[in-house]
Amino acid sequence: MIELSIEKRLAFFTLRAEFSVDAITAVLWGESGAGKTSLLDCIAGLSTPDSGWIRLDGVLVFSSEDGMNVPTRDRRIGYVFQDYALFPHLNAEQNIALALPPDQRWRAMEYLERFGLGASRTRLPQVLSGGEKQRLALARALASQPRVLLLDEPFSALDRNTREWTYREFLELRDELRISVLMVTHSRCEAETLGHCVIEMIEGRTSPVVQQDLERGFQ
């Protein structure tokens, strides 16, 4: 569950967001520049709101009134950035190992196998395909065992055929792990395909949550 009510001054407008979602996948939809990534950064603790509060799975992680601001590393957030933010000097296995506790880094190979990347364990990110990078970034985010997974337009760099295949893979994984997901997209089709509920964002303001059919999947 993700609950928040925050305000933050940005360059061209003030971000004002308020919602509570307990769906498996909530989609934050809107045009480029609407403030979607800024909102994800606030949830992750990479940016600090000017006022308000944020609660993740019932745990308060930010409150301006109480002077609380839990560090990113302690929020149990998995974050897949739009450009994936993989470490270019580390191979696939090493990228995942960094997300694991020191005594569990041997499990990195398990995550590679789960995402069909076992044969790429020693390959650097720059020689991976777009789809492989996407899967590696998702595997690394999940290796930290997050309470919430944030996805910032994770499919935007993929070609159409790869994107449709990855949609199916994502839906299967989502249903298996039952983890709370907040995904950013500017594609209405993607929002309706992958989301259990949709939150529209226009110039920093969030709309009421629109619930969708939980049984409808990718066709």
C-alpha positions as CSV (number, residue, x, y, z in Angstrom):
1,M,0.0,0.0,0.0
2,I,1.2,3.5,-0.8
3,E,-0.4,6.5,1.0
4,L,0.7,10.1,0.7
5,S,-0.2,13.7,0.9
6,I,2.7,16.0,-0.1
7,E,3.7,19.3,-1.6
8,K,7.0,20.2,-3.2
9,R,8.0,23.3,-5.1
10,L,9.5,22.5,-8.6
11,A,10.9,24.7,-11.3
12,F,7.6,25.4,-13.2
13,F,4.9,24.4,-10.7
14,T,4.2,23.1,-7.2
15,L,3.8,19.3,-7.0
16,R,0.7,18.5,-5.0
17,A,-0.1,14.8,-4.7
18,E,-2.6,13.0,-2.5
19,F,-3.7,9.4,-2.9
20,S,-4.0,6.0,-1.2
21,V,-3.7,2.9,-3.3
22,D,-3.6,-0.8,-2.2
23,A,-3.8,-2.3,-5.6
24,I,-1.0,-4.6,-6.8
25,T,-0.1,-2.2,-9.6
26,A,-1.0,1.5,-9.6
27,V,-0.1,3.4,-12.7
28,L,0.9,7.1,-12.6
29,W,-0.1,8.4,-16.0
30,G,0.5,11.8,-17.6
31,E,2.4,13.8,-20.2
32,S,6.1,14.3,-20.0
33,G,7.0,17.1,-17.5
34,A,3.9,16.5,-15.4
35,G,5.9,15.7,-12.3
36,K,5.7,11.9,-12.3
37,T,9.4,11.2,-11.8
38,S,9.6,13.9,-9.1
39,L,6.9,12.1,-7.2
40,L,8.7,8.8,-7.4
41,D,11.8,10.4,-6.2
42,C,9.9,11.8,-3.1
43,I,8.5,8.3,-2.4
44,A,12.0,6.8,-2.7
45,G,13.6,9.4,-0.5
46,L,15.8,10.8,-3.2
47,S,14.0,14.1,-3.0
48,T,12.4,15.7,0.1
49,P,8.9,17.2,0.0
50,D,8.4,20.7,1.5
51,S,5.4,19.4,3.5
52,G,3.2,16.5,4.0
53,W,3.6,12.8,4.8
54,I,4.3,9.4,3.1
55,R,3.4,6.0,4.4
56,L,4.5,2.7,2.8
57,D,2.6,-0.5,3.8
58,G,1.5,1.2,6.9
59,V,5.0,2.5,7.8
60,L,5.5,6.2,8.0
61,V,8.7,7.1,6.1
62,F,8.3,10.9,5.8
63,S,6.4,13.5,7.9
64,S,7.2,17.2,7.8
65,E,5.2,17.8,10.9
66,D,7.2,15.2,12.9
67,G,10.5,16.0,11.3
68,M,10.8,12.4,10.0
69,N,12.6,11.5,6.8
70,V,13.7,7.9,6.7
71,P,16.8,7.4,4.5
72,T,16.3,5.8,1.1
73,R,18.3,2.7,2.1
74,D,15.9,2.1,5.0
75,R,12.6,2.5,3.1
76,R,12.8,-0.9,1.4
77,I,12.2,0.6,-2.0
78,G,13.0,-1.1,-5.3
79,Y,13.5,1.5,-8.0
80,V,13.9,0.8,-11.8
81,F,14.9,4.1,-13.4
82,Q,14.0,5.0,-17.0
83,D,17.6,4.6,-18.1
84,Y,18.0,1.5,-15.8
85,A,21.0,3.1,-14.0
86,L,23.0,-0.1,-14.2
87,F,26.7,0.1,-13.1
88,P,28.6,0.0,-16.5
89,H,31.8,-1.3,-15.0
90,L,30.1,-4.3,-13.3
91,N,28.8,-7.4,-15.0
92,A,25.3,-8.6,-14.7
93,E,25.9,-10.8,-11.7
94,Q,27.9,-8.1,-9.9
95,N,25.1,-5.5,-10.5
96,I,22.6,-7.8,-8.7
97,A,25.0,-8.8,-5.9
98,L,25.3,-5.2,-4.8
99,A,21.6,-5.2,-3.9
100,L,22.0,-8.2,-1.7
101,P,23.4,-8.3,1.9
102,P,27.1,-9.3,1.9
103,D,26.3,-12.8,3.3
104,Q,23.7,-13.4,0.5
105,R,25.5,-12.2,-2.6
106,W,25.9,-15.7,-3.8
107,R,22.2,-15.6,-4.5
108,A,22.7,-13.2,-7.4
109,M,22.8,-16.1,-9.8
110,E,19.3,-17.2,-8.7
111,Y,17.9,-13.8,-9.8
112,L,19.7,-14.0,-13.1
113,E,18.2,-17.4,-13.8
114,R,14.8,-16.3,-12.7
115,F,14.9,-13.5,-15.3
116,G,16.4,-15.6,-18.1
117,L,19.8,-14.0,-17.8
118,G,22.0,-16.9,-16.6
119,A,24.0,-17.0,-19.8
120,S,24.8,-13.3,-19.4
121,R,26.2,-13.4,-15.9
122,T,29.7,-12.1,-17.0
123,R,28.5,-9.6,-19.6
124,L,28.7,-5.9,-19.0
125,P,25.5,-3.8,-19.4
126,Q,26.6,-2.0,-22.5
127,V,26.6,-5.3,-24.5
128,L,23.2,-6.3,-23.3
129,S,20.0,-5.7,-25.4
130,G,17.4,-3.3,-24.3
131,G,15.2,-6.1,-23.1
132,E,18.1,-7.7,-21.2
133,K,18.9,-4.4,-19.5
134,Q,15.3,-4.0,-18.5
135,R,15.2,-7.5,-16.9
136,L,18.5,-7.0,-15.2
137,A,17.3,-3.7,-13.6
138,L,14.1,-5.3,-12.5
139,A,16.0,-8.3,-11.0
140,R,18.4,-6.0,-9.1
141,A,15.4,-4.0,-7.8
142,L,13.7,-7.1,-6.5
143,A,16.9,-8.6,-5.0
144,S,16.7,-6.0,-2.3
145,Q,13.3,-7.6,-1.2
146,P,11.4,-4.2,-1.3
147,R,8.0,-3.5,0.2
148,V,7.3,-1.3,-2.8
149,L,8.5,-1.4,-6.4
150,L,8.8,1.9,-8.3
151,L,9.1,1.8,-12.1
152,D,9.9,4.9,-14.1
153,E,8.8,4.2,-17.7
154,P,10.7,0.9,-17.7
155,F,9.4,-0.1,-21.2
156,S,9.8,3.1,-23.1
157,A,13.2,2.2,-24.6
158,L,12.0,-1.2,-26.0
159,D,10.8,-1.8,-29.5
160,R,7.2,-2.9,-30.0
161,N,7.8,-6.7,-30.2
162,T,10.2,-6.7,-27.2
163,R,7.8,-4.4,-25.3
164,E,4.8,-6.8,-25.8
165,W,6.8,-9.8,-24.7
166,T,8.1,-7.9,-21.7
167,Y,4.6,-6.9,-20.7
168,R,3.6,-10.6,-20.4
169,E,6.7,-11.4,-18.4
170,F,6.0,-8.5,-16.1
171,L,2.4,-9.5,-15.5
172,E,3.4,-13.0,-14.6
173,L,6.0,-11.8,-12.2
174,R,3.7,-9.3,-10.6
175,D,1.0,-11.9,-10.0
176,E,3.6,-14.3,-8.5
177,L,5.3,-11.9,-6.1
178,R,2.1,-9.9,-5.1
179,I,4.3,-6.8,-4.5
180,S,3.0,-3.2,-4.4
181,V,4.0,-1.5,-7.7
182,L,3.8,2.1,-8.7
183,M,4.6,2.5,-12.4
184,V,5.1,5.8,-14.3
185,T,4.1,6.0,-18.0
186,H,2.9,8.6,-20.5
187,S,1.2,5.9,-22.5
188,R,-2.5,5.5,-21.9
189,C,-2.5,2.1,-23.6
190,E,0.3,0.9,-21.2
191,A,-1.6,2.3,-18.2
192,E,-4.8,0.4,-19.1
193,T,-2.9,-2.8,-20.0
194,L,-0.8,-3.1,-16.9
195,G,-2.5,-1.2,-14.1
196,H,-5.1,-2.3,-11.6
197,C,-5.7,1.4,-11.0
198,V,-4.7,4.6,-12.8
199,I,-3.7,8.0,-11.2
200,E,-3.6,10.8,-13.8
201,M,-1.1,13.6,-13.2
202,I,-1.4,17.0,-14.8
203,E,1.1,19.8,-14.0
204,G,2.0,18.3,-10.7
205,R,-1.5,17.5,-9.5
206,T,-2.9,14.0,-9.1
207,S,-6.4,13.0,-10.0
208,P,-8.7,10.7,-8.0
209,V,-7.7,7.1,-8.4
210,V,-9.5,5.2,-11.2
211,Q,-10.0,1.5,-10.4
212,Q,-9.8,-1.0,-13.1
213,D,-10.8,-4.7,-13.7
214,L,-8.4,-6.8,-11.6
215,E,-8.9,-9.8,-13.7
216,R,-8.1,-8.2,-17.0
217,G,-4.6,-9.0,-18.3
218,F,-2.5,-8.3,-21.4
219,Q,-4.2,-9.5,-24.6
